[in-house]
Amino acid sequence: MAITAIGSAALKAYGSSIQKIQTEQQAIQAQMPKEPARTEGFSKTMSDSIRQVNDMQIQGEAMVQEFATGKNTNVHELMIHLQKAGLAVSLTSAVRNKVMTAYQEMMRMQM
């Protein structure tokens, strides 16, 4: 008799936990977007990134010219922008090197 009571209590606890999990899953699914997010192609992502890095370099050159002519005297802003542009170029170079390494590795594979 005691084993039946324990088994019954365990089944009730199990059932309530399953119901709670299902309710939480439904709440999470309701918050999810109905349409899948649109992803861009690799080449578009790379070209956009390269364009942004190029724009940062051009803006940096313009800021240096403004500083040299005396139009802008904010050295701190100039140095911060030049550091950001330099880091962007370094990151782009590192990504390019990784892509080239991956391409070369794929070319070495035997099919």
Secondary structure, DSSP 8 states (H G I E B T S, - for coil): -HHHHHHHHHHHHHHHHHHHHHHHHHHHHHHS-SS------HHHHHHHHHHHHHHHHHHHHHHHHHHHHTS---HHHHHHHHHHHHHHHHHHHHHHHHHHHHHHHHHH---
